[in-house]
Every structure is written in structure tokens, then in C-alpha cells.
Amino acid sequence: MSGRHVNIPIFVPHLGCPFQCIFCNQKKISGTAEIPDGPAVRKTVDSYLETIDREKCSVEIAFFGGSFTAVPQELQRELLESVQDYVEQSSAGIRISTRPDFIDQKILDRLKEYHVTTIELGVQSMCDDVLLSSGRGHTAEDVRRAAKLIRQNGFSLGLQMMPGLPGDTVEKSVRTAEEIIALQPDIVRIYPTLVVKDTVLAQLYQAGEYTPLSVEEAAELCAGLLERFYENGIRVIRVGLCQTDSMTPDGDIVAGPYHPAFRELCEGKLYLKKLCEILDKRKVQDRSIIIYADKSKFSYIAGHNRDNIRYITEKYRLQDVGFCHSSDGKLRIETVQKKNIF
């Protein structure tokens, strides 16, 4: 089996959460307001499995949204029991998303009973003042305690952070990333804060009491966060909110750093930095260059709309820029004398 991983998303919108975070409107973010039951879950899973080649990828049934472990136990059991056949017959895993203050040993024992494989925690920030101003209802210490307990019990750990919350700064976001790294998660998601309709944050924004990050500011910040996670061997599985039909600036997004290719912007900034570091040490003016890298990274290296290529061509007076797949995947640059070879 290859390393490709597929999540089958089951949204449990704003169910079980005892707090109303100022940025949150789960019904709009998830694109659904219906609370699923067992039959609805199985119907969704069956529909996805029809399109998935089980020989080439691993599958997790993922309960997103809300705070799963805060949901009434009867419903938790119904949802988890509804997918046990897939776990036993298809070797599917189960992923849940929840709050750090709704994790304890008893809860983890129950999740083990139902073969849950991955637990993602909505961390958002590791700065208590940011958590307080955002109405999270938990502390950074709750995150540390829950993450340690999850790892001790053998679950895969995912952590989610939200740069740009009220009271947040670049320095605080970097501190949050460093603390997340120290907790040794298997995966991380980065969601720059968006202002969504029908939230307290939207009211603050409209009253002039909250200023969201711009797309450029968020991309610059998240590029730096990505670099830190990569350097520490931590896989970042999402950067930016997943788009739904309504989650666009013409729909339910009031303001904030929304971009349909946000991760590409961030990765592009990382690669531009690397390209410049290499080219600054080389005599490349009036020459053509070949960039060697893993071909899956070509679009990131070129930048969104090939912005990176245009930038380095102008800055270093390059004649042509070409790409070639590198068998070892390492980024390197070679110069050639001949013009227009590509």
C-alpha cells in the first residue's frame, strides 16, 4: 500500500461544545447544519468507498466539527458503532476532532474500545491571553496535559492552530508553533483566522475592534510556521480552511486572509527564500539556470502564477529558467551558458 491517505469526512456541526468561540460558526464552516445519525454516517462512508482504491491508500473515517468527546455518550456510541464494520472488514481507521479540556483517561479508554486511531485537538493558540479573548474556555496547560495523555495511550496526535486571533501577534504565533513542536504531534493543521458571518468576531470586525491579517501577512507568517514544522519533521496536512460552496468572500466569509490557493502562496514563499539563498552565492547574471527538484514541488517552486520565476529572473538578470526532476528530491540549481535552451 502506498503512503496516500484519505479521510472520509463526517461533520458533526457545533455539537457538544460548551463554549461559543468568537470566531466559530460550525454550521457555515462545515457547510452543513444537520446532525448525522448512524444510517447517515454509513451512507456517507459507502459513497466515499466507491471512489477509493483501497489497495493504494489508507482510509480514516473522520468525525470533524464540534467537540466529539463532549457529545452525549449515547450519540458518541451510535456514531462510533455505525462504522465498526468498516474498521473490521476494510481496516479503516477512525479520526475524531475535539477540545483539549474534554480529554481524560476514561474518555480515551472509550475511544480505544471503538478503535479510534487519531485524535485532533483544537489548540488555536498556546497563549492564555489569546485563548481568553477568543472565548476558547480552556488554557494552554489543558493542551499540554491532553496531548501528553493522548500520546501515552498510543493514539496518533493532531494539533490545530489559528494565527491571527484577537490579541495574537507574529511572536505569539511563533511561540504557539514552538510549543506545538514540543508536544510532538504526528500532524498539524494551520488555519489563519477568517471572519465568518454570524459570529462575535464578525461583530467586532464591523465595529472596528478587530483587524484580520491580510493575505500577504498571513502567507508570510504561515510560511515561517511551515518552515519550523518541516525542520522538526512534523507533517502539516492543511494550511487554510477547506473551501465549501459558501465559504468564499462572496458567501459567508466577511473578511480575513482567504485565498483559494493559500498553501501554494505559503510554500511559494518558502521556496523563493531557498532559491534566493542559493542564487545569492552563485554568479548567475546573464545566464540560464536549471532548477532540480522533486517534480511534485515544481508548482510551489515556480510560485503562484509563476511569481517566483518572474522575481528571480528580474533580480538575477536570468536569460531562461528550466526545471528538471531530481531523483533524490533535493533542491539545487545549475547554470548553463547557452541562451533559450528550454
N, C-alpha and C positions, 0 to 999 in steps of 0.2 A: 504493500500500500504506500502511496506517495504521501508527502507531507501536507497535501492540501486539506484544509479544514473547512467544514461547512456548518454554520449554525442555522437551525430551524427556529425562527423567532416566534414566540408566543407572548403577546403583550397582555400584561395584567395592569391596566391603567389606574394609577393612583389608588391602589387598593392596599390597605394595611398600614399605610404611612400615617403616623400620629401627628405629623407636623406639616405645615404648609410652607415650604421653602419659597422665598420671594421670587425665584426665577422659574418656578415649576408650574407647568400646566400639562400633565402627562397625557391627557386626552388629545391635546393638539400635537404634542411631540410624537406620540406613537401613531397618530393617525386613526385611532380607534377609541371609542368610548364604551365598547361592550366588554363585560367581564366574561371570560371564557369559562365553560364547564368541561367536563371530561370528554363528551362526544365532540364538542367543537375543537378541542385540542387534537384528538385523534384524526379528525378530518383534515386539519391543517398539516399535521405530520405526514399523513398519507399523500397529500397533494405534493409536498416537497419531495418525498422519497421517490416519486415517479420520475423526477427530473435529475436525480442524483445517482452517479455511478459509484456504488458502494465499494467497488474494487479499487477505486482510485482516490478515495478521500475518506476522512474520518468525519463523523457526524455527532453533534451535540444538539439536543433539544433544549432551547434556551428560553427561560421564563424571564423576560425583561419588563422593566417598568415597575412602578410601585415599590414595595418593600416586601419581598416574598415571605420572609420568615416572620413578618408581622401580620400576615394574613391569618384569619381564623384557621385554627388547625384542621378543622373539618374540610375546608376548601383546599388547604395545602395538600392534605392527603388525597383528596379527589383528583387534583391536578397531577400529582406525582404518580398515583396509582394508574392513571389513564395512559401513562407512557411506559409502564414496566415491561409490557410485551416487546416493545421496540428495543429496550435495553437487553432483554434476554435473547431475543431472536436475531436482532440486527447489530448487536454490540454498540448501540448508540449510547452516548453519554448524556448527562443532564447538567445544565448550567443554570444557575439562578443569580439574580441580582437583588441585593438587599442593603440594609443600613448597618453600619458597624455596631450600633447600640442594640441591635436585635440579633446578636450572636452570643451564644454561651454553649457550654458543653452539652446540655440537654438538647438544644436545637441541633447541634452538629450530629449528635447520636441519631436523631430522627432523620436527618438528611442522608446519613450513611445507610440507614435502613432502606432508603429508597434509591440507593445507588447514584446519588448526586456526585458529580465529578469535579465541577468547578464552581467556585463562589466568587462573585464580583461584588466589591464594596464601593458604594458611592462615597468617596473620600471628599472630593471637591477642593478642599484646602487642608493643610496641616497647620494653619494659623488660627488660633482660637478666636481672635477678634473678627476675622473674615467669616468664620463659621457662625458666630453670633449674629453679625449684621445680616447674614443671609438666611437666618431663621432655620438653620440645619437641626438644632436640637441635640447635637452631640458634640464631643470635643475631640481634639487630636489624640488624646490619650485613649479614647474609645477605639479609635482606628488602630493604634498600636496594639492594644490588647486583643482586638478581634482578629487582626492579621496574624499575630503570633499563634493564636488558638487554631485558626484555620490551617495554617501550615503544620502545626503539631499533629493535627488529625488527618493529615495526608491528602487534603484537598488541593487542587490547583487554585492558585490565588490570583484574582484580577483586581486592579485598583483603578478608579476613575478620578480624574482631576478636572477642575473647571477654572482656568485662568480668566481673570477679568471680572471677578465678582466684586460687589461693593466693598471697598476697603482694601482690595488686593492691589499689589504693585508688582513690578517685574521681579524685585528682590524677594517678595513673599512667594511668588510662583516658583522661582528657582529653589527657594527653601523647601517648598512643598515637594518638588521633584526629588530633591536630595533625600528628604525623609522617606519618600516612597521607595527610592532605590534601596535605602537601608532596610526596608521591610521585605525585600527580596520577592517581589511578585513575579509570577510567570508571565503575565500580560498587563498592559496598561492601555487605557483609553484617555485621550485628551480632547475635552470639549470646551473650546473657547465660549465664554458666556454670550448667549444671544438673548435679546429682549423679545419675549413671546407675548402675544395678546392675552388679555385677561389674567395678568399676573401682577403682583405687587411691584415687581421690578418695572413693568410697563408704566405703572402709575408714577414711580419715582423718575423714570426717564422723561415722561411727559411733563412732569413738574420741574424739570431741570435739575433734579437732585442726584442723577446718576448719568455718567458718561461712559458708554461702552467703548471697548477697543475698536480701532479702525481695522480694516482687513490687513493693511500693511503692518500695523503694530502687532496684531495677533499672529501674523505669519512669522514676523521676526522673532517674537517671543517663543512661539511653538517650535520654530526651527532650532533654537537653542536648547529647548527641553528635549526634543528628539535626539539631539547630539549627545546629551548627557545619558539618556536611556540607552542609546546604542552603545556608547562607550562602556556601559556596565552590563551589556549582554541581555538587556530587557526588551522583549518584543512589544512594540506598540501596534495594536491591531486596528486602531481607528484614531484619526485626527479630524475633528469636526463632526457635527451632528449629521446623522444619516438623513438624507433628504426624503421627504414624503410629498405627496401631491400638494399638501397645504403648507408645508414648512419651506416657504420661499419668501423673499421680500414682497412679493405681490399677494402673499397669503397671510399666514399667521405670524411671520417674523416682523416685528416693529422696527428693530434696529439691531446693530451689532455686526460682528465680522463674519457674515455669511458669504461663502463663495462655493460654487458647485464643484470646484477642484481645489479645495483648500489644502488638502495634504500635498498635492502637487506643488503648490506655492511654497510650502514649508520645506519639502525635500529639495526643491529647486534652489532655495536659498542656501541650504547646506552644501549642495554640490557646487554652487557658484563660489562659495568660500574655499572649497577644496581646489577648484580649478585655478583660482587666483593665487593660492598659496604655491601651487606648482609652477604656474607661469611667471610669477614674480622672480623665481630663481633661474629662469631659463631665458636665453636670447631667442625670442620668437618673432620679433618685429619683421614684417615683410616676408613672412614665411607661411606655409600651410602647416596645419597640425592634424594629427590623427589622435583621437581620444579612444583609448582602450578601456573597456569596462564590461561588466555583465550586460548583455543586451536588454535584459528586463529593466535596467536602470536608465536606458538611453533617454526616455522622455523626461525623467527627472533631471538628468544632466543638462539637457537642452533647455529646460525651464519652460514654464507656462507660455505658450505661444512663441516658443524659441527665444524668450527674452535673454536667457543666459548666453546663447550663441551670439546674439547681437551685441551684448555687452562686452564680451571678451574680444570679439572681432574688432570693435571700435577701440577699446582700451589698449589692446596689444598690437594694433595695426596688422591683423592677420589677413592673409590672402584667402584662404579656404579653411573650413573645419569639417573633418570627416569623423565617422565612428567606425570602430571595429570591435567585434566581440572578443573579450579576454577570457581565455579558458580558466584562469584562476580567479576571475571576478574582480581583480584588483584594478583600481583606477590609476592609469598612467597616461602620459602624453608623449608622443614622438613628433619631431619636426621633420618636414621634408622640404626640399628646395623647389621642386617643380610646381608651377602655378596650375590651378584649375585641374587638379588630378582626380577630383571626386565626381 
